[in-house]
């Protein structure tokens, strides 16, 4: 990971955290299912979806979503009786220096 990519990932993480902290309890590198999810957003209100966020570099958002499913990262939210869960894959392409995102209902 080069310095620019690392800095970009840090800024993205802080933006996500600051934007959501009033409505979610946010856990980083949380054990869930068969591994550790990058971020799990536990909603503070019942009308909000739970969110599982996977960050990748040099990959695709589809691969990030696939990892969320394969490693069962949504299990922790399901155990909390959260039925609406969004899987979010955010990827950085170091060659093109672009971020891409995919969101799916899990």
TORMAR-622806 format. One line per field, with one value per residue: residue number from 1; residue in three letters; x, y negated, z negated of N, C-alpha, C in turn. Coordinates in Angstrom, 3 decimals, decimal comma. Atoms other than C-alpha are relative to their C-alpha. Layout:
<nodes>
pos (NUM / ...) .
code (ALA / ...) .
n_px (X / ...) .
n_py (Y / ...) .
n_pz (Z / ...) .
ca_px (X / ...) .
ca_py (Y / ...) .
ca_pz (Z / ...) .
c_px (X / ...) .
c_py (Y / ...) .
c_pz (Z / ...) .
</nodes>
This chain:
<nodes>
pos (1 / 2 / 3 / 4 / 5 / 6 / 7 / 8 / 9 / 10 / 11 / 12 / 13 / 14 / 15 / 16 / 17 / 18 / 19 / 20 / 21 / 22 / 23 / 24 / 25 / 26 / 27 / 28 / 29 / 30 / 31 / 32 / 33 / 34 / 35 / 36 / 37 / 38 / 39 / 40 / 41 / 42 / 43 / 44 / 45 / 46 / 47 / 48 / 49 / 50 / 51 / 52 / 53 / 54 / 55 / 56 / 57 / 58 / 59 / 60 / 61 / 62 / 63 / 64 / 65 / 66 / 67 / 68 / 69 / 70 / 71 / 72 / 73 / 74 / 75 / 76 / 77 / 78 / 79 / 80 / 81 / 82 / 83 / 84 / 85 / 86 / 87 / 88 / 89 / 90 / 91 / 92 / 93 / 94 / 95 / 96 / 97 / 98 / 99 / 100 / 101 / 102 / 103 / 104 / 105 / 106) .
code (UNK / UNK / UNK / UNK / UNK / UNK / UNK / UNK / UNK / UNK / UNK / UNK / UNK / UNK / UNK / UNK / UNK / UNK / UNK / UNK / UNK / UNK / UNK / UNK / UNK / UNK / UNK / UNK / UNK / UNK / UNK / UNK / UNK / UNK / UNK / UNK / UNK / UNK / UNK / UNK / UNK / UNK / UNK / UNK / UNK / UNK / UNK / UNK / UNK / UNK / UNK / UNK / UNK / UNK / UNK / UNK / UNK / UNK / UNK / UNK / UNK / UNK / UNK / UNK / UNK / UNK / UNK / UNK / UNK / UNK / UNK / UNK / UNK / UNK / UNK / UNK / UNK / UNK / UNK / UNK / UNK / UNK / UNK / UNK / UNK / UNK / UNK / UNK / UNK / UNK / UNK / UNK / UNK / UNK / UNK / UNK / UNK / UNK / UNK / UNK / UNK / UNK / UNK / UNK / UNK / UNK) .
n_px (0,859 / -0,834 / 0,367 / 1,250 / 1,087 / 0,151 / 0,623 / 1,369 / 0,755 / 0,173 / 1,028 / 1,281 / 0,441 / 0,435 / 1,244 / 1,060 / 0,232 / 0,595 / 1,330 / 0,974 / -0,098 / 1,181 / 1,089 / -0,521 / -1,171 / -0,893 / -1,069 / -1,058 / -0,634 / 0,850 / 0,165 / 1,357 / -0,004 / -1,251 / -1,144 / 0,097 / 0,490 / -0,693 / 0,876 / 1,410 / 0,785 / 1,151 / 0,920 / 0,546 / 1,455 / 0,512 / 0,359 / -1,227 / -0,595 / -1,361 / -0,910 / -1,297 / -0,847 / -1,279 / -0,887 / -0,985 / -0,892 / -0,391 / 1,025 / 1,257 / 1,069 / 0,681 / -0,786 / 0,226 / 1,342 / -0,130 / -0,651 / 1,002 / 0,890 / -0,747 / -0,470 / 1,189 / -0,193 / 1,285 / 0,531 / 0,079 / 1,199 / 1,180 / 0,169 / 0,614 / 1,333 / 0,036 / 0,383 / -0,407 / -1,454 / -0,651 / -1,410 / -0,635 / -1,377 / -0,679 / -1,315 / -0,904 / -0,819 / -1,215 / -0,408 / 0,846 / 0,145 / 1,440 / 0,774 / 1,285 / 0,839 / 1,178 / 0,850 / 1,001 / 0,804 / -0,564) .
n_py (1,174 / 1,194 / 1,035 / 0,639 / -0,954 / -0,130 / 1,236 / -0,002 / -0,966 / 0,583 / 1,043 / -0,646 / -0,598 / 1,069 / 0,561 / -0,968 / -0,003 / 1,254 / 0,157 / -0,981 / -0,331 / 0,365 / -0,930 / -1,365 / -0,395 / -0,473 / -0,873 / -0,226 / -1,323 / -0,761 / -1,432 / -0,346 / -1,113 / -0,753 / 0,889 / 1,336 / 1,005 / 1,279 / 0,822 / -0,364 / 1,107 / -0,499 / 1,135 / 0,375 / 0,038 / -1,180 / 0,298 / 0,100 / -1,308 / -0,282 / 0,127 / -0,659 / 0,687 / -0,659 / 0,841 / -0,781 / 0,714 / -0,848 / -1,033 / 0,554 / 0,018 / -1,293 / -0,908 / 0,401 / -0,498 / -1,456 / -0,322 / 0,213 / -1,171 / -1,238 / -0,061 / 0,163 / 1,159 / 0,542 / -0,820 / 0,758 / 0,834 / -0,881 / -0,435 / 1,142 / 0,105 / 1,021 / -0,737 / 0,758 / 0,145 / 0,370 / -0,319 / 1,066 / -0,250 / 1,179 / -0,439 / 0,989 / -0,492 / 0,816 / 0,358 / 1,103 / 0,922 / 0,232 / -0,847 / -0,470 / -0,455 / -0,817 / -0,214 / -1,049 / -0,483 / -1,304) .
n_pz (0,000 / -0,035 / 0,967 / -0,423 / 0,224 / 1,441 / 0,463 / -0,492 / 0,799 / 1,335 / -0,096 / -0,236 / 1,266 / 0,904 / -0,523 / 0,294 / 1,450 / 0,448 / -0,580 / 0,489 / 1,433 / 0,773 / -0,244 / 0,040 / 0,784 / -1,049 / 0,479 / -0,979 / 0,077 / 0,925 / -0,255 / -0,384 / -0,943 / -0,151 / -0,124 / 0,565 / -0,946 / 0,159 / 0,831 / 0,133 / 0,518 / 0,750 / 0,077 / 1,308 / -0,168 / -0,705 / -1,388 / -0,807 / -0,299 / 0,416 / -1,144 / 0,065 / -0,964 / -0,291 / -0,809 / -0,759 / -0,907 / -1,116 / -0,126 / -0,501 / 0,993 / -0,033 / 0,835 / 1,389 / 0,350 / 0,056 / 1,273 / 1,060 / -0,020 / 0,226 / 1,384 / 0,848 / 0,865 / 0,444 / 1,090 / 1,253 / -0,083 / 0,035 / 1,396 / 0,682 / -0,608 / -1,044 / -1,206 / -1,179 / 0,057 / -1,256 / -0,183 / -0,772 / -0,407 / -0,546 / -0,485 / -0,574 / -1,109 / 0,026 / -1,353 / -0,477 / 1,130 / 0,150 / 0,900 / -0,496 / 1,113 / -0,328 / 1,173 / -0,223 / 1,118 / 0,335) .
ca_px (0,000 / 1,592 / 1,439 / -1,350 / -3,495 / -2,880 / -3,797 / -6,925 / -8,040 / -7,491 / -9,572 / -12,331 / -12,479 / -12,701 / -15,411 / -17,474 / -17,067 / -17,884 / -20,909 / -22,528 / -21,571 / -24,783 / -26,999 / -24,763 / -22,429 / -19,440 / -17,082 / -13,774 / -12,222 / -15,121 / -15,250 / -18,305 / -19,068 / -15,858 / -13,522 / -13,166 / -15,244 / -13,497 / -16,452 / -19,852 / -22,408 / -24,895 / -27,986 / -29,160 / -32,702 / -34,844 / -35,724 / -32,084 / -30,321 / -27,239 / -24,183 / -21,184 / -18,359 / -15,400 / -12,492 / -10,166 / -7,179 / -6,386 / -9,611 / -13,243 / -16,317 / -17,868 / -15,004 / -15,522 / -19,262 / -18,408 / -16,105 / -18,891 / -21,154 / -18,522 / -17,201 / -20,719 / -19,910 / -23,638 / -24,111 / -23,405 / -26,143 / -28,578 / -27,976 / -29,094 / -32,371 / -31,443 / -33,194 / -32,278 / -28,536 / -26,526 / -23,219 / -20,877 / -17,704 / -15,371 / -12,249 / -9,261 / -7,601 / -3,980 / -3,383 / -6,282 / -6,205 / -9,982 / -12,404 / -15,406 / -18,306 / -21,048 / -23,974 / -26,191 / -29,054 / -27,715) .
ca_py (0,000 / -3,303 / -6,464 / -8,083 / -4,965 / -4,616 / -8,264 / -7,935 / -4,833 / -6,630 / -9,626 / -7,338 / -5,504 / -8,755 / -10,144 / -6,970 / -6,983 / -10,661 / -10,549 / -7,551 / -7,612 / -9,308 / -6,614 / -3,548 / -1,823 / -1,201 / 1,696 / 2,083 / 5,468 / 7,160 / 10,953 / 12,189 / 15,429 / 16,975 / 14,005 / 10,318 / 7,706 / 4,392 / 2,454 / 3,447 / 0,689 / 1,692 / -0,539 / -2,424 / -2,607 / 0,242 / -1,578 / -1,652 / 1,217 / 2,884 / 2,396 / 4,614 / 2,758 / 4,486 / 2,417 / 3,807 / 2,597 / 3,933 / 5,901 / 5,379 / 4,434 / 7,739 / 9,637 / 7,621 / 8,467 / 12,102 / 12,128 / 10,702 / 13,568 / 16,328 / 15,450 / 14,837 / 11,379 / 10,592 / 13,230 / 10,851 / 8,480 / 11,351 / 12,538 / 9,055 / 9,622 / 7,094 / 8,256 / 5,465 / 5,649 / 3,939 / 5,327 / 2,613 / 3,289 / 0,351 / 0,941 / -1,111 / -0,553 / -1,692 / -1,706 / -4,012 / -5,704 / -5,329 / -3,999 / -1,888 / -0,830 / 1,784 / 2,092 / 5,155 / 6,210 / 9,231) .
ca_pz (0,000 / 1,037 / -1,090 / 0,968 / 0,820 / -2,915 / -3,531 / -1,392 / -3,316 / -6,631 / -5,531 / -4,277 / -7,602 / -9,591 / -7,310 / -7,682 / -11,444 / -11,950 / -9,661 / -11,320 / -15,007 / -16,177 / -14,689 / -14,952 / -17,352 / -15,126 / -15,746 / -13,893 / -13,106 / -14,878 / -15,126 / -13,314 / -11,514 / -10,221 / -10,540 / -11,312 / -9,467 / -8,787 / -10,198 / -11,558 / -12,110 / -14,823 / -14,489 / -17,572 / -16,146 / -14,855 / -11,618 / -10,435 / -8,662 / -10,063 / -7,872 / -7,256 / -5,508 / -3,859 / -2,492 / 0,186 / 2,187 / 5,648 / 5,706 / 6,709 / 4,712 / 5,839 / 4,163 / 0,965 / 0,964 / 1,673 / -1,364 / -3,558 / -2,484 / -2,507 / -5,958 / -7,324 / -8,688 / -9,068 / -11,784 / -14,684 / -13,496 / -12,926 / -16,508 / -17,587 / -15,657 / -12,983 / -9,821 / -7,400 / -6,695 / -3,976 / -2,764 / -1,510 / 0,444 / 1,027 / 3,101 / 4,114 / 7,473 / 7,076 / 10,843 / 11,651 / 8,222 / 7,908 / 5,343 / 6,321 / 4,150 / 4,214 / 1,797 / 1,502 / -0,706 / -2,582) .
c_px (0,904 / -0,553 / -1,325 / -1,195 / -0,276 / -0,704 / -1,459 / -0,870 / -0,261 / -1,087 / -1,383 / -0,552 / -0,507 / -1,310 / -1,178 / -0,363 / -0,727 / -1,423 / -1,046 / -0,069 / -1,205 / -1,132 / 0,419 / 1,078 / 0,918 / 1,131 / 0,959 / 0,629 / -0,743 / -0,126 / -1,467 / 0,060 / 1,337 / 1,219 / -0,247 / -0,434 / 0,746 / -0,795 / -1,382 / -0,695 / -1,260 / -0,971 / -0,498 / -1,521 / -0,433 / -0,334 / 1,224 / 0,547 / 1,344 / 0,872 / 1,287 / 0,834 / 1,326 / 0,789 / 1,056 / 0,877 / 0,413 / -0,951 / -1,241 / -1,028 / -0,748 / 0,739 / -0,178 / -1,367 / 0,028 / 0,646 / -0,960 / -0,920 / 0,737 / 0,424 / -1,105 / 0,120 / -1,307 / -0,555 / -0,154 / -1,245 / -1,262 / -0,276 / -0,606 / -1,410 / -0,130 / -0,239 / 0,384 / 1,497 / 0,525 / 1,455 / 0,591 / 1,445 / 0,575 / 1,415 / 0,774 / 0,837 / 1,251 / 0,477 / -0,751 / -0,186 / -1,458 / -0,581 / -1,281 / -0,754 / -1,163 / -0,761 / -1,050 / -0,772 / 0,479 / -1,106) .
c_py (-1,235 / -1,063 / -0,672 / 0,906 / 0,131 / -1,220 / -0,054 / 0,947 / -0,537 / -1,061 / 0,600 / 0,574 / -1,069 / -0,616 / 0,916 / -0,046 / -1,262 / -0,188 / 0,878 / 0,157 / -0,379 / 1,006 / 1,459 / 0,145 / 0,679 / 0,801 / 0,271 / 1,359 / 0,904 / 1,452 / 0,262 / 1,116 / 0,713 / -0,904 / -1,335 / -0,970 / -1,307 / -0,945 / 0,641 / -1,183 / 0,582 / -1,171 / -0,237 / -0,074 / 1,187 / -0,257 / -0,146 / 1,394 / 0,153 / -0,071 / 0,763 / -0,588 / 0,730 / -0,901 / 0,874 / -0,940 / 0,974 / 1,142 / -0,650 / -0,039 / 1,341 / 1,020 / -0,330 / 0,507 / 1,521 / 0,441 / -0,172 / 1,213 / 1,278 / 0,155 / -0,303 / -1,158 / -0,585 / 0,717 / -0,769 / -0,889 / 0,851 / 0,494 / -1,106 / -0,276 / -1,162 / 0,735 / -0,714 / -0,286 / -0,318 / 0,446 / -1,060 / 0,388 / -1,259 / 0,419 / -1,157 / 0,672 / -0,868 / -0,424 / -1,209 / -1,084 / -0,421 / 0,961 / 0,421 / 0,606 / 0,831 / 0,215 / 1,032 / 0,291 / 1,411 / 0,936) .
c_pz (0,000 / -0,952 / 0,354 / -0,263 / -1,491 / -0,581 / 0,415 / -0,820 / -1,403 / 0,021 / 0,195 / -1,304 / -0,958 / 0,465 / -0,325 / -1,476 / -0,450 / 0,511 / -0,675 / -1,513 / -0,837 / 0,148 / -0,098 / -1,073 / 0,999 / -0,621 / 1,142 / -0,225 / -1,000 / 0,445 / 0,303 / 1,029 / -0,022 / 0,154 / -0,682 / 1,093 / -0,232 / -0,897 / -0,047 / -0,676 / -0,641 / -0,176 / -1,425 / 0,040 / 0,838 / 1,465 / 0,914 / 0,301 / -0,711 / 1,242 / -0,289 / 1,130 / 0,128 / 0,948 / 0,655 / 0,822 / 1,095 / 0,242 / 0,602 / -1,125 / -0,056 / -0,874 / -1,484 / -0,484 / -0,126 / -1,310 / -1,170 / -0,090 / -0,415 / -1,469 / -1,015 / -0,993 / -0,545 / -1,236 / -1,306 / -0,015 / -0,062 / -1,414 / -0,856 / 0,538 / 0,977 / 1,316 / 1,287 / -0,131 / 1,396 / -0,034 / 0,908 / 0,283 / 0,618 / 0,356 / 0,598 / 1,071 / 0,062 / 1,391 / 0,529 / -1,052 / -0,181 / -1,029 / 0,713 / -1,173 / 0,531 / -1,318 / 0,355 / -1,274 / -0,297 / -0,445) .
</nodes>
